[in-house]
Amino acid sequence: MQGLANLELIKSFFSKIKDEVKWDNSIGHYNIDRYLENVVAELLNEIYGYKLININKEKANYPGIDLRDKINRVAVQVTAENTSAKINDTIDIFVNSKENMKKDYDRLIVFLIKENKIKYNSTKIKTQGIKFDINKDIIDFKMLYEELEDYTNDKLSKVLNILEKEFQNKISIDLDKVKKRECVNNCEFYIPRTFIKAEEYGKVGERNGMSIEEILKKYNNVILLSEAGNGKTEEVKHLVNRINKKEKYMFPFYDRLNKYIDEDIEELIPKEYKGIEYEKIIFILDGLDEINENNRQIFIKKTRKILWKQ
C-alpha cells in the first residue's frame, strides 16, 4: 500500500512540474528549465544507475547536451520542446559539433520537461549514423512514471525523496483536492478547556482563561503544559477536527512523539500535505516528555530550525 501511495505522490509531482514549466515559459520565464537540469540528473541517476553531472556548470551553454556520464557513456539534452525539429537539431549538434560528442558517448537521450512525447515519424528523425531509438531515447515524465510502476517501495521512496527535497514548497498544489487528516477521539464526553499563561499558573485570585483557538490567533507557536491526565491530548485532537471544519485552507495534523528518534521535523508532515506551504500547516505534536533526553534535545534543536523558516 505504501508503494502505491508513493507512486501517486510521484505522479502528482511530475504533473505539477510540467504545469509549472508551461506557466513559467508562457510568461517568458525560463529559470525553471535550467533548474530542472539538476533534478533530471538526480532522477535518472537514481532510476537507471547513471552518474550524470550537469555539464553547464563546467562550461555555460554547452552545445547540444546538458548532462553527461562519461563512465556509462551517456549524454542527455533537457528541453521543453518536443518537436521533431528539436530532436533533429540536438542530434545534429551531437554528431557535428567540434566537441565530437559521438566519440565520447554511446547513447544520446532527449528528456522532455514540458510536453509529452508525440508520435514521431522515424523517417523524419535524422539519426545521422548514431544509434538513436525514438521509442527509448526520447523520455518524458509519463515514461518515467510507467518505468517506476514496477519498482520496489524502497526505490520509489528514494525517487520521492528527490522530488520532495527539490520541490517541497516550490511547486504549487491544488489545496481543494487535499484530503485533510481527522483525529479519532476516544473520550465519550468532551469538555472544552481553557488555558492561562504559564507565568500566571499558581497565582491566587481570578484569572482569565482563553480557549486554544483564542491563543492561536495571538501566537504562532504554543506549548501546552499541565499535569498528566488533565486532557491535553483529547483537547488537541478536538482542535485538529475543529480547525478542519472551520478553516478550509489550513491543514493541521496530530502526531505523537513517543517514537521520535532524530527525524527532521519536516518528515513528520503527512504524505497528504507534502507540497503545501509551511504557513498553511499546523503542527500539533504531543508527548514531548515521552522522548528520551538525548532525542529530546535533537527534537528541540530541529524544531527551532523549522520555526526560523516561518
HUTA-V838341 format. One record per residue. N is the residue number from 1. RES is the residue in one letter. NEAR is the number of other ideal C-beta (glycine too) atoms within 8 Angstrom. D_FIRST is the distance of its C-alpha to the first C-alpha in whole Angstrom. Layout:
N,RES,NEAR,D_FIRST  N,RES,NEAR,D_FIRST
//
This chain:
1,M,4,0  2,Q,6,4  3,G,9,5  4,L,7,5  5,A,9,6  6,N,13,9  7,L,12,10  8,E,8,11  9,L,12,13  10,I,14,14  11,K,9,15  12,S,9,17  13,F,14,19  14,F,12,20  15,S,9,21  16,K,13,23  17,I,14,25  18,K,12,26  19,D,9,27  20,E,11,29  21,V,14,31  22,K,9,32  23,W,8,33  24,D,12,35  25,N,12,37  26,S,6,38  27,I,6,40  28,G,5,41  29,H,7,39  30,Y,8,37  31,N,7,36  32,I,10,33  33,D,14,33  34,R,8,35  35,Y,8,32  36,L,12,29  37,E,13,31  38,N,9,30  39,V,13,26  40,V,13,27  41,A,13,28  42,E,10,25  43,L,11,23  44,L,14,25  45,N,11,25  46,E,10,22  47,I,12,21  48,Y,6,24  49,G,5,25  50,Y,9,28  51,K,7,31  52,L,12,32  53,I,10,34  54,N,10,35  55,I,11,39  56,N,11,40  57,K,5,40  58,E,6,42  59,K,6,44  60,A,4,44  61,N,5,44  62,Y,11,43  63,P,7,44  64,G,11,42  65,I,15,39  66,D,10,37  67,L,15,35  68,R,12,36  69,D,12,35  70,K,6,38  71,I,5,36  72,N,9,34  73,R,9,37  74,V,12,35  75,A,15,36  76,V,16,34  77,Q,12,35  78,V,11,33  79,T,12,34  80,A,9,34  81,E,8,36  82,N,11,35  83,T,7,38  84,S,9,40  85,A,6,43  86,K,11,40  87,I,13,39  88,N,11,42  89,D,8,44  90,T,14,41  91,I,15,42  92,D,10,46  93,I,12,45  94,F,15,43  95,V,11,46  96,N,6,49  97,S,10,49  98,K,3,51  99,E,7,48  100,N,7,48  101,M,14,44  102,K,8,44  103,K,4,46  104,D,9,43  105,Y,11,40  106,D,5,39  107,R,10,36  108,L,15,36  109,I,12,33  110,V,13,33  111,F,12,30  112,L,15,30  113,I,13,29  114,K,10,30  115,E,9,30  116,N,8,28  117,K,11,30  118,I,7,33  119,K,4,34  120,Y,11,36  121,N,7,40  122,S,6,40  123,T,4,44  124,K,8,44  125,I,13,42  126,K,7,44  127,T,8,43  128,Q,8,46  129,G,4,46  130,I,10,43  131,K,6,40  132,F,9,37  133,D,6,35  134,I,10,34  135,N,5,31  136,K,5,30  137,D,11,32  138,I,12,31  139,I,10,27  140,D,12,26  141,F,12,22  142,K,9,21  143,M,9,22  144,L,12,20  145,Y,12,17  146,E,7,18  147,E,9,18  148,L,13,15  149,E,7,13  150,D,4,14  151,Y,9,13  152,T,6,11  153,N,8,9  154,D,6,13  155,K,11,14  156,L,14,12  157,S,9,13  158,K,9,16  159,V,15,17  160,L,12,15  161,N,8,18  162,I,12,20  163,L,12,20  164,E,10,20  165,K,7,23  166,E,10,25  167,F,13,24  168,Q,9,23  169,N,7,25  170,K,5,27  171,I,9,25  172,S,6,26  173,I,8,23  174,D,6,23  175,L,9,24  176,D,4,24  177,K,5,20  178,V,11,19  179,K,5,17  180,K,7,19  181,R,13,18  182,E,7,20  183,C,9,21  184,V,5,22  185,N,9,25  186,N,4,27  187,C,7,30  188,E,2,32  189,F,4,35  190,Y,7,34  191,I,5,37  192,P,7,37  193,R,9,38  194,T,7,41  195,F,9,41  196,I,10,44  197,K,5,44  198,A,6,44  199,E,4,48  200,E,8,49  201,Y,8,47  202,G,3,50  203,K,6,53  204,V,2,55  205,G,4,56  206,E,3,54  207,R,7,51  208,N,5,49  209,G,7,45  210,M,9,42  211,S,10,39  212,I,13,36  213,E,8,36  214,E,8,39  215,I,11,39  216,L,9,36  217,K,5,38  218,K,5,41  219,Y,6,38  220,N,4,35  221,N,5,34  222,V,8,35  223,I,5,35  224,L,9,35  225,L,5,37  226,S,6,39  227,E,4,39  228,A,3,36  229,G,4,36  230,N,7,37  231,G,10,34  232,K,9,32  233,T,7,29  234,E,11,29  235,E,12,31  236,V,13,29  237,K,12,26  238,H,12,28  239,L,12,29  240,V,15,25  241,N,11,26  242,R,9,29  243,I,11,28  244,N,11,26  245,K,5,28  246,K,5,31  247,E,6,30  248,K,4,28  249,Y,6,27  250,M,8,27  251,F,12,23  252,P,12,24  253,F,13,21  254,Y,12,22  255,D,9,21  256,R,9,22  257,L,12,24  258,N,7,24  259,K,5,22  260,Y,9,23  261,I,5,24  262,D,5,25  263,E,8,23  264,D,6,24  265,I,11,24  266,E,7,22  267,E,6,19  268,L,8,19  269,I,9,18  270,P,7,15  271,K,6,13  272,E,8,14  273,Y,12,18  274,K,10,18  275,G,11,21  276,I,12,23  277,E,6,26  278,Y,9,27  279,E,5,30  280,K,9,27  281,I,12,25  282,I,9,26  283,F,9,25  284,I,11,26  285,L,10,25  286,D,11,27  287,G,9,28  288,L,10,30  289,D,4,32  290,E,7,29  291,I,12,29  292,N,5,31  293,E,6,34  294,N,6,33  295,N,11,30  296,R,10,31  297,Q,8,34  298,I,9,31  299,F,13,29  300,I,8,32  301,K,8,33  302,K,11,30  303,T,9,30  304,R,8,34  305,K,9,32  306,I,12,30  307,L,8,33  308,W,6,35  309,K,6,33  310,Q,7,33
//
